[in-house]
Structure formats: structure tokens, C-alpha cells
């Protein structure tokens, strides 16, 4: 993950972050963007020279981009990566718990072997 500032014609400075998608799931970046949507909007693009790199451009709703906003976004991405990985690792156990719970509700007909 690399972040920094680059000039843009419309604004004096703008924040960008780059994520290697082989290490950072796209879902985690999308979740982080949603979590911060009250204060920032983001543009996503693939780096034409490195297709596995996602470039995120942060546009604050009010004021100029600052290091605090960039830090909050990076922190949120890290948090969401952990959530995605935990979700993937615990999916089999969670599915088993749901299957057992729903099998006892009477909502699903019991299959009786012949």
C-alpha cells in the first residue's frame, strides 16, 4: 500500500492511495470507502502499468485533503482486510451453525433417507 499526494488540475493537492490487490481484497477497500462516505468520496482505477494495483483517489466533502483523512482511510482499509479474512476463515463454522439452527425451525422440510 502506497499513499501520497499528487497535483491535479482541478485542485491544488489531492490524496491518493495505491493497493496491491494480490494483498488487499477489493471488498475491503470498498467497505472502507463506504465507512468513510460521510466525509469523503473515492474514485477507483486500475493502474495501466500495473493491472494488479488499485489506485484510490480521495475527495473530501468539505475542505482540502489532509494527512488525517488519508490516515483514517488507510486505517479503515486495514480493519476491513482483517474483517474479510476472518469472515473467510470462519465461513464453514458459521454455515454449520446456521444449518443446524434452521434445521430445527420447521421452516425446512426434513429429508428422510430411503
Buried (B, 14 or more C-beta within 10 A) or exposed (E): BEBEBEEEEEEEEBBBBBBEBEEBBEEBBBBBBEBBEEBBEBEEEEEEEEEEBBBBBBBBEEEEBBEEBBEBBBEBBBBBBEBBEEEEEEEEEEEEEEEEEEEEEEEEEEEEEE
